[in-house]
């Protein structure tokens, strides 16, 4: 089963990190990434650019493109992971490892149904 782990943060707090603080945070996260990768469970992971660079496609009928993220919230989606885990508990355990390093993050865990061109839909 694939799981998405979505990383939410207060964007201003993340952007306020000094280069040394950011490097230390990323070094800690890379140790967790390495642990998950050694278990052959780590898929794509990404750090998203700031919400100031985001656009949203919205609207019924012919949608329009608007500036900014899709929701007005205190915390923004700033990154994500895709993990292969046998159970939800295993995905939660991986998210706990990430959160131990990145204490300000909120991690949302969701099962993924994978869609690939030309392939049958896989049930989660």
N, C-alpha and C positions, 0 to 999 in steps of 0.2 A: 504494500500500500504506500502510495506517495502522500506526503504531508507537506503543506506550505506552512512555514513559520514566518509570520509577518512581524517585523520589528517597528514598533511605534515609539517615538520620542518627542519631547518638546524640542522643536527645531532650533530655537534660539539657544537652548542650552548646549546642543551639539555643536552649533556653529561658533559658540563662544569658547570652545576648547582651544587651548594653545596647541601649536604644532607638536610639542612634546607630549601633552596630555592625549591628543588624538593618536599619536604613534603608540603610546603605551596601551591605550584602549584597543587599538587594532592588533597589537602584538598579543594581547590576552585573548582576543577573539580568534586569532589565527591558531593559537594553541587548541582551542575548542574545535575549530574547523579541522585541524589535523587529526584530533581524536576521532571525530565522526568519519573522516575520510579513511582512516585506518580500518574502520569497521565496514567500509564499502557502502556507506549510507548517504554520503553527501552528494547532492546534485548541484544545480546552479545556485549560486548565492550572489547577491548584488547589494551594493550601497547606492541608493538612489540619489540623484542630484536634488538640490533644494526645491521647495514647492514654488519658488519664484520662477523657476524654469518650466513648471508644469502647465499643461493645458488639459481641458476636459471636454469631451464630446458629450453634449447634453441636449435633450429635448425630444418630444414626440414628433412624428412626421420626419421632416428633413432636419436632422440634428445640427446644432451650431457648435463651433469651437469657442470656448471661453478660456480666459486666463485662469490659472491657479488649479489647486487640487479640487477633488470632487466634493469635499465636505469641509465645513468650517468647524474645526475642532482645535482643542488645545494641543493635542498630540497629532503628529503627522506620520504617515507611513514613510519610513526612510530607508527601508531595506527588507530583503526577504531571503529565505532559504528554501530549497526543495530537498527533502530527505526521504529516503526509502526506509520505512520502519514497518515491522511486523504488526505493531499495535499502536493505538493512541497513547498508551502509557509510555512506550519507547520514545515517541515523538515529544511528549511532555518532558521526559527526562532530558532529552537533548536541549530543549528550550530552557530548562532549568540550568543546565551547564552554561548556556550563553548568558542567561540573566545573572548568574553568579559573577561573571566578568563585567557585564554591562548593566549595572544596577539601576540606571535610570530608564532602561527600556521596558516596554510592555510588549510581550510576545503573544500573538494570536496564532493558534494552531488550527489548521483546517485540512481535512482530507481533500485530495485532488483527484478529479477524473481527468485522465490524460487524453488529449485529442491530437492525433497525428495524421497528416495528410495521407489518404489512401488506406488507413488502418481502421479496423473496427474499433468502436468505442469500448474502452475497458471500464468495467464497473469497479468503483472503489471498493 
